[in-house]
Every structure is written in C-alpha cells, then in structure tokens.
Amino acid sequence: MARPLVRDDEGLSTFWSFLGVLILVIAILGVYFAYVVPKFAAPPLRALSGDEVQVDYVGTFENNLVFDTNLLPIAADNASYPKALAFSWHASWQPLSFTVGAVPPAVIRGFDLGVQGLAVGDSKTIVVPPELGYGPADPAKIVVKPLFEPVPVRRTMNATDFSTTYHTQPVSGMNVTDPFWGWTAYVSVAGSLVTVTNSPVPNQIVHPYGEWSAQVVSIDDGADGGIGRILVHHLLDAASVDRVGLHDASGRTVFSVTAVDLSAGTYTVNYNDTTKGRILIFQVTMVRISRLY
C-alpha cells in the first residue's frame, strides 16, 4: 500500500534559509564592489612628441640664481629666489606653450626631452647639460683678469682718440672724468699729442662700468719708466658670480662675471651668451596637454 505524500516543512525551511543567505551575500558583495573596492580610472594623458603643452618653469644656474621664469610671484621675490644678472622681466606672465618634439625644436632639446612623459599636475627637475641646451661657450670670449689691476697714471693719445674716449675736444689745463673709473684726470696738449694724467686719491672707491666697486690701493707716480702706476683692487667675491656684469642700452647682457678666485687673485669676465656652456636646472610643472589625434 502506497504511503501518502507528506509536506516537508523542514526542507522548505532550509531552502528559504539558503536563499536568504545567498541574497544577503550578493547584497554584501554588491556594496563591497560598489563602495569599497577602488575604481581604476583611465591612465592620465602624458606628454608625447607632437602634443601641444603648457608648462610653468623656473630656470636656475647651478648656484641657484634664477635666470628665467614664467611665474610672476617668483620673478618678484628676490629674497627667496635671488636673480642672476641674465634675468629679465617678461612683458606678460603666462605658461610656456610649445609643441613637444617639434622640428625645428621649439625649445632646447634637454627641456623638450625632460617634459615628455609628464601628466598634468606633474612636477619635475630637469638638468640640461650644454650639449642639450644652448651649446658650448666660445673660449675666446672668456677673459681672466686680475683682482688687483694696474692702471697707468699717464696716457698719451691723439686728439681723435681723446674725443672718442672723453666726448670733448682736448684743451690744455682742463679736467675730465675718466669714463671707466670715474676719477678726475688732468689734460695737457703738445702738438698732435694729448696726455691725460689720472688723479685718483688713495682709498678712493670707484665703480668700473658703473656696476661694481673697486678701491684705489696705491699710486706710484714714477713707476714703469715714468708712466706711473695706480693699483686698483676690484672688490669682487663669490657672491658676485653671475650677479655682476654689464648690460647694453637695450638691456642685453654684454658680459657677466662668472668666476672669482680669491686665492689666485683673479676674476673671469664672460662675453658669451649667459646660458652658453652652462648646466641649466629647470623646475617644471605640466599645466596642460592638447593632443590632436
């Protein structure tokens, strides 16, 4: 005789319990993956050859003097960011825009290579050797001079040379101001020859090129066969390097003092462009990347 069918309440209970646990696990996993597991964004755009980029930069020499920047706050802050003689004020202060890998290059090669691979917001120190920068310096334009410089007491010249130097016609008995040293000189004329007798006083402070200080150490009127000798001490030191030199009327650097050797008693005057033959250090921040493809 067949057994009657019996409802298995215990089995149904187990099923619904399992189903409830499964739903709870799925819900927990959903919350975990939705709110706990980090989302991986698409990789950032990084500067490649052909990209149009904008960067902020500060360029310094190895002695930390700033020779160029596009950032107004840094340009205006000489206490925290001391400037080299080569530094010049910009007409406007905007990020530097250029095409990476352009031919011909839009910027020096070391700078171009240095920004490649940067994403927006990335900062980097780029060290550019001369061969990837502005090229080597011309040794013929580098002159080593003595810190203690002898100057003749008397100089003889013709009237044309005198007029070119002193910007006036020579007249015996007149006094002129030496255009380089700034001291007084006495003029005498004998036929076609003009003799200028320099007349500084010991310990007098003078200003070569109007750019730095020098001191008259001694005057020997009878030295060098009667020509006489004035000994002038250029008051330059390590702090003068890349800060002292001469600008022309347009503001271009004619030369800069690039070395002072107190032990050797010399200073070096460099007539090369100030960035030639130098290791250049740039602090660069990527501002924008535009890719055309």
ROPAMI-790404 format. One line per 10 residues: number of its first residue (from 1); their letters; for each residue x, y, z of C-alpha. Coordinates in Angstrom, 3 decimals, decimal comma. Layout:
NUM> A> X/Y/Z | ... .
//
This chain:
1> MARPLVRDDE> 0,000/0,000/0,000 | 1,442/3,342/-1,084 | 2,481/5,873/1,541 | 0,652/9,209/1,437 | 2,636/12,315/0,328 | 3,764/14,432/3,287 | 4,756/18,121/3,120 | 8,482/18,529/4,033 | 8,332/21,745/6,042 | 11,867/21,223/7,293 .
11> GLSTFWSFLG> 13,274/21,029/3,743 | 11,396/24,177/2,668 | 12,734/25,994/5,663 | 16,284/25,000/4,773 | 15,783/26,175/1,152 | 14,430/29,560/2,143 | 17,223/29,992/4,658 | 19,790/29,196/1,980 | 18,124/31,572/-0,448 | 18,085/34,321/2,166 .
21> VLILVIAILG> 21,767/33,825/2,917 | 22,562/33,862/-0,823 | 20,672/37,128/-1,302 | 22,458/38,646/1,705 | 25,847/37,583/0,367 | 25,050/39,046/-3,061 | 23,936/42,291/-1,428 | 27,092/42,483/0,671 | 29,275/41,784/-2,350 | 27,404/44,440/-4,303 .
31> VYFAYVVPKF> 28,019/47,027/-1,604 | 31,658/45,956/-1,306 | 32,403/46,260/-5,002 | 30,348/49,436/-5,348 | 31,732/51,376/-2,407 | 34,821/49,626/-1,032 | 36,828/48,260/-3,949 | 38,743/51,230/-5,506 | 37,795/52,246/-9,012 | 40,662/52,310/-11,505 .
41> AAPPLRALSG> 40,374/55,401/-13,673 | 41,754/55,601/-17,150 | 45,514/56,316/-17,143 | 46,336/60,057/-17,313 | 47,349/61,657/-20,577 | 51,116/62,009/-20,662 | 53,054/64,372/-22,915 | 54,346/62,763/-26,098 | 56,021/64,038/-29,227 | 53,508/66,046/-31,246 .
51> DEVQVDYVGT> 51,481/67,221/-28,248 | 50,835/70,895/-27,604 | 51,766/71,559/-23,986 | 51,817/74,412/-21,497 | 54,265/74,380/-18,607 | 55,304/76,572/-15,696 | 59,054/76,694/-15,124 | 61,875/78,219/-13,098 | 65,344/78,124/-14,653 | 68,433/78,400/-12,442 .
61> FENNLVFDTN> 72,173/78,051/-12,742 | 73,982/75,545/-10,515 | 74,469/78,292/-7,920 | 70,640/78,553/-7,597 | 70,415/82,011/-9,154 | 67,264/82,350/-11,289 | 67,956/83,322/-14,882 | 64,395/82,871/-16,202 | 60,850/82,016/-15,111 | 57,302/82,497/-16,347 .
71> LLPIAADNAS> 55,923/82,839/-12,804 | 55,343/86,399/-11,596 | 55,451/85,580/-7,844 | 58,918/84,054/-8,281 | 60,068/86,883/-10,534 | 59,026/89,401/-7,891 | 60,562/87,523/-4,941 | 64,271/88,334/-4,854 | 64,670/87,229/-1,243 | 63,660/83,594/-1,747 .
81> YPKALAFSWH> 64,638/83,464/-5,428 | 67,781/85,598/-5,980 | 68,279/86,565/-9,598 | 71,219/86,247/-11,944 | 72,377/89,234/-13,985 | 70,861/87,477/-17,018 | 67,333/87,598/-15,568 | 64,957/89,930/-17,406 | 61,374/90,971/-16,719 | 58,722/89,484/-19,017 .
91> ASWQPLSFTV> 56,106/91,523/-20,846 | 53,473/89,020/-19,673 | 53,398/86,056/-17,312 | 51,821/83,025/-18,953 | 52,697/79,308/-19,100 | 55,238/78,426/-21,759 | 53,449/76,891/-24,769 | 55,226/74,702/-27,307 | 54,928/71,551/-29,400 | 56,827/68,606/-27,971 .
101> GAVPPAVIRG> 59,320/67,154/-30,435 | 58,805/69,929/-32,996 | 61,224/70,199/-35,929 | 62,934/72,593/-35,735 | 62,707/72,381/-31,942 | 60,560/74,972/-30,204 | 62,665/74,814/-27,013 | 66,120/73,499/-26,177 | 66,349/69,732/-26,595 | 67,048/68,946/-22,954 .
111> FDLGVQGLAV> 63,889/70,804/-21,908 | 61,852/69,084/-24,632 | 63,051/65,628/-23,589 | 62,516/66,444/-19,925 | 58,797/67,215/-20,211 | 57,999/64,068/-22,177 | 56,061/61,609/-20,032 | 54,675/64,235/-17,660 | 50,931/64,355/-16,923 | 49,005/67,483/-15,988 .
121> GDSKTIVVPP> 49,985/68,454/-12,438 | 53,279/66,553/-12,521 | 56,416/68,438/-11,470 | 59,984/67,539/-12,317 | 63,553/68,810/-12,031 | 65,239/68,803/-15,434 | 69,042/69,102/-15,560 | 70,206/70,216/-19,006 | 73,904/69,917/-19,955 | 75,318/72,384/-22,523 .
131> ELGYGPADPA> 75,102/69,879/-25,379 | 71,329/69,626/-24,858 | 70,980/73,309/-24,034 | 72,463/76,363/-25,688 | 75,736/74,773/-26,753 | 79,341/75,283/-25,689 | 80,864/78,624/-24,773 | 83,455/80,245/-27,026 | 86,736/80,208/-25,036 | 87,903/83,328/-26,896 .
141> KIVVKPLFEP> 85,082/85,253/-25,214 | 86,176/84,302/-21,691 | 88,786/86,598/-20,139 | 90,557/86,104/-16,810 | 91,565/89,398/-15,182 | 93,492/90,326/-12,028 | 91,592/91,467/-8,965 | 94,451/93,883/-8,333 | 94,678/95,788/-11,619 | 97,498/98,191/-12,523 .
151> VPVRRTMNAT> 96,379/101,346/-14,365 | 98,788/103,896/-15,930 | 98,943/107,289/-14,268 | 99,630/108,914/-17,654 | 98,161/108,038/-21,027 | 99,168/109,622/-24,329 | 96,875/109,638/-27,358 | 95,912/111,725/-30,366 | 93,062/114,225/-30,349 | 90,671/111,853/-32,150 .
161> DFSTTYHTQP> 91,152/109,099/-29,589 | 90,775/111,617/-26,784 | 87,483/112,902/-28,208 | 86,199/109,356/-28,660 | 87,068/108,458/-25,070 | 86,104/111,654/-23,234 | 83,451/113,045/-25,620 | 85,007/116,510/-25,767 | 87,840/118,341/-27,511 | 91,180/118,406/-25,646 .
171> VSGMNVTDPF> 92,334/121,703/-24,122 | 95,465/122,051/-22,001 | 94,696/122,578/-18,339 | 91,195/121,103/-18,453 | 89,992/118,384/-16,116 | 87,942/115,446/-17,362 | 86,282/112,479/-15,694 | 87,559/109,057/-16,679 | 84,523/107,284/-18,227 | 85,531/103,891/-16,880 .
181> WGWTAYVSVA> 86,925/104,576/-13,416 | 85,120/107,793/-12,633 | 88,130/109,620/-11,218 | 89,409/113,063/-12,275 | 92,123/113,360/-14,935 | 94,236/116,384/-15,979 | 94,750/117,173/-19,703 | 97,789/118,634/-21,446 | 98,199/119,129/-25,208 | 101,533/119,223/-27,062 .
191> GSLVTVTNSP> 101,092/119,499/-30,811 | 99,101/116,477/-32,003 | 99,570/114,561/-28,753 | 97,307/114,676/-25,742 | 98,485/113,465/-22,334 | 95,922/112,553/-19,725 | 97,132/112,310/-16,132 | 94,835/110,264/-13,940 | 94,456/111,749/-10,465 | 92,628/109,443/-8,053 .
201> VPNQIVHPYG> 93,377/109,504/-4,333 | 94,405/106,508/-2,216 | 91,477/104,520/-0,791 | 89,081/106,164/-3,248 | 86,153/103,922/-4,169 | 85,464/103,804/-7,901 | 82,913/101,860/-9,956 | 84,143/100,087/-13,122 | 81,414/100,098/-15,783 | 79,243/101,646/-13,095 .
211> EWSAQVVSID> 78,481/98,076/-11,986 | 80,712/97,116/-9,049 | 83,039/98,699/-6,520 | 86,831/98,906/-6,630 | 89,306/100,640/-4,357 | 92,438/102,629/-5,186 | 95,141/100,826/-3,197 | 98,248/102,810/-4,118 | 99,685/105,348/-6,568 | 103,331/105,219/-7,699 .
221> DGADGGIGRI> 103,921/108,275/-9,851 | 107,379/107,202/-11,026 | 106,773/103,512/-11,786 | 107,049/101,881/-15,204 | 109,598/104,282/-16,652 | 107,787/107,417/-15,554 | 104,364/106,375/-16,825 | 103,277/105,764/-13,238 | 101,095/103,053/-11,804 | 97,765/103,128/-9,990 .
231> LVHHLLDAAS> 96,871/99,849/-8,275 | 93,132/99,228/-8,104 | 91,511/96,380/-6,156 | 88,261/95,057/-7,676 | 86,007/94,301/-4,693 | 84,559/91,097/-6,079 | 83,968/87,775/-4,310 | 81,987/84,546/-4,725 | 78,719/86,430/-4,180 | 79,485/88,480/-7,313 .
241> VDRVGLHDAS> 79,393/85,453/-9,642 | 76,535/85,681/-12,166 | 75,217/88,802/-10,387 | 77,708/91,356/-11,707 | 78,394/92,404/-15,278 | 77,286/94,870/-17,917 | 74,053/95,455/-19,840 | 73,806/97,456/-23,050 | 71,210/100,156/-23,659 | 68,624/97,570/-24,741 .
251> GRTVFSVTAV> 69,072/95,528/-21,574 | 71,045/92,730/-23,240 | 73,865/91,276/-21,144 | 77,206/92,285/-22,678 | 79,238/90,257/-20,208 | 78,942/88,756/-16,747 | 81,426/87,820/-14,053 | 81,293/84,020/-13,979 | 84,111/83,229/-11,545 | 86,098/84,862/-8,744 .
261> DLSAGTYTVN> 89,209/83,085/-7,435 | 90,440/84,910/-4,342 | 93,392/82,555/-3,852 | 94,608/83,170/-7,419 | 93,630/86,856/-7,270 | 91,549/86,708/-10,447 | 88,029/87,174/-11,743 | 86,562/85,890/-15,001 | 84,613/88,022/-17,456 | 82,449/86,036/-19,879 .
271> YNDTTKGRIL> 81,218/87,681/-23,097 | 79,291/84,598/-24,229 | 75,520/84,490/-24,030 | 74,909/83,822/-20,355 | 73,394/80,349/-20,892 | 76,101/79,031/-23,243 | 78,391/76,391/-21,797 | 76,311/76,189/-18,615 | 74,453/73,383/-16,869 | 70,865/74,622/-16,585 .
281> IFQVTMVRIS> 68,371/73,397/-13,997 | 64,630/73,720/-14,580 | 61,813/73,126/-12,106 | 58,891/72,312/-14,426 | 55,180/71,737/-13,781 | 52,880/70,468/-16,542 | 49,831/72,726/-16,863 | 48,058/71,465/-19,976 | 48,352/68,819/-22,703 | 46,480/69,021/-26,008 .
291> RLY> 46,595/66,035/-28,338 | 45,375/66,487/-31,885 | 44,880/62,785/-32,698 .
//
